[in-house]
């Protein structure tokens, strides 16, 4: 991808799905106390401003300041739905050669086809060797933050994207079991719809939320291996299996709430929490929202299963931090990255965030029932990169898919949608 095109895309694109794992709530930036007068601040740039995520970040910063009280810290989080505001600010600063000390970025294409390809990041192989991390993170995860044999960021967490959340009371009262296959999903959805209950809650005010459902349907239809081939060009988007997935997605859209376009992901999750809808397909930041914001209890008020046909598969979304080129305090940045990548750092952050640690040797006792189960699944499941959250494909392609999905949700024109995907796939070759 040419640098000029990258900057234009980064600066102007506000529809890119970044983590779903973000809040629309605003937060004031907070600076760490202490530090030597005149010493360069360690500016930590993210979009973590909502319940759970902000608490996790503050716990991480507190741990760092306990270890390095002489280094002043600035929490430079930028509020805004799906991180789009933060992304615009970051793009402007990076283009102007004014990078923050370190910044949040998803592992995969968002990191590698974006900032690494643009020559904006320093490799961290020396830090990984020094900290003994090469066997502490799964190899497949290290590969997601690497390009041409060089490692460019440190994963702080793992989110699972392919989760179906459901209201326990609705399912129990109607004698239903959470669906594990597409056939079971439609059987359950028909029974719920007949009772006047909205089967599937969607909030696609920002179109990435619908793309998120679509990618889980792709994964459930193709399986991990063929799903990955879409991003390398080995499997075409007009393949029969992709068409099957699009038709399944189309059918699922018959069961969503009518006001989906005016809701965000949190609003949709709230429908399930209140019993106004039965199911929601979203990443496990929903669990953080349920527990931290709504004070619901795992496996009492809400339940969870992998999305249809994806048992044993794990749509992985990882938040990472790296070392931008040109920062004035690279040694301090590496100290922060070392804390972020440590067992202590990951266990301070993730229980509050709602995610699981990226390390394989974290303290499982610090996590709730969902966290423990997901940690075990992560060890054995086949990992797939998320399209909606920037790991599977470059930003240009993700943007076009989001636009196409947004139209498809309304028009449900399978042929037009497939044609757009095929045309957009040219972005994968840049």
HELIX and SHEET records of a PDB file:
HELIX    1   1 UNK A    3  UNK A   12  1                                  10    
HELIX    2   2 UNK A   53  UNK A   67  1                                  15    
HELIX    3   3 UNK A   81  UNK A   83  5                                   3    
HELIX    4   4 UNK A   84  UNK A   95  1                                  12    
HELIX    5   5 UNK A  109  UNK A  109  1                                   1    
HELIX    6   6 UNK A  110  UNK A  116  3                                   7    
HELIX    7   7 UNK A  125  UNK A  131  1                                   7    
HELIX    8   8 UNK A  139  UNK A  144  1                                   6    
HELIX    9   9 UNK A  168  UNK A  173  1                                   6    
HELIX   10  10 UNK A  182  UNK A  194  1                                  13    
HELIX   11  11 UNK A  208  UNK A  232  1                                  25    
HELIX   12  12 UNK A  240  UNK A  252  1                                  13    
HELIX   13  13 UNK A  253  UNK A  255  5                                   3    
HELIX   14  14 UNK A  260  UNK A  262  5                                   3    
HELIX   15  15 UNK A  265  UNK A  273  1                                   9    
HELIX   16  16 UNK A  285  UNK A  288  1                                   4    
HELIX   17  17 UNK A  289  UNK A  293  3                                   5    
HELIX   18  18 UNK A  330  UNK A  340  1                                  11    
HELIX   19  19 UNK A  343  UNK A  353  1                                  11    
HELIX   20  20 UNK A  364  UNK A  366  5                                   3    
HELIX   21  21 UNK A  369  UNK A  380  1                                  12    
HELIX   22  22 UNK A  395  UNK A  411  1                                  17    
HELIX   23  23 UNK A  414  UNK A  424  1                                  11    
HELIX   24  24 UNK A  425  UNK A  429  5                                   5    
SHEET    1   A 6 UNK A  30  UNK A  31  0                                        
SHEET    2   A 6 UNK A  73  UNK A  75 -1                                        
SHEET    3   A 6 UNK A  42  UNK A  45  1                                        
SHEET    4   A 6 UNK A 102  UNK A 106  1                                        
SHEET    5   A 6 UNK A 319  UNK A 324 -1                                        
SHEET    6   A 6 UNK A 121  UNK A 122 -1                                        
SHEET    1   B 6 UNK A  30  UNK A  31  0                                        
SHEET    2   B 6 UNK A  73  UNK A  75 -1                                        
SHEET    3   B 6 UNK A  42  UNK A  45  1                                        
SHEET    4   B 6 UNK A 102  UNK A 106  1                                        
SHEET    5   B 6 UNK A 319  UNK A 324 -1                                        
SHEET    6   B 6 UNK A 153  UNK A 155 -1                                        
SHEET    1   C 2 UNK A 146  UNK A 147  0                                        
SHEET    2   C 2 UNK A 150  UNK A 151 -1                                        
SHEET    1   D 3 UNK A 159  UNK A 160  0                                        
SHEET    2   D 3 UNK A 313  UNK A 317 -1                                        
SHEET    3   D 3 UNK A 382  UNK A 385  1                                        
SHEET    1   E 4 UNK A 198  UNK A 201  0                                        
SHEET    2   E 4 UNK A 277  UNK A 281  1                                        
SHEET    3   E 4 UNK A 163  UNK A 167 -1                                        
SHEET    4   E 4 UNK A 302  UNK A 306 -1                                        
END                                                                             
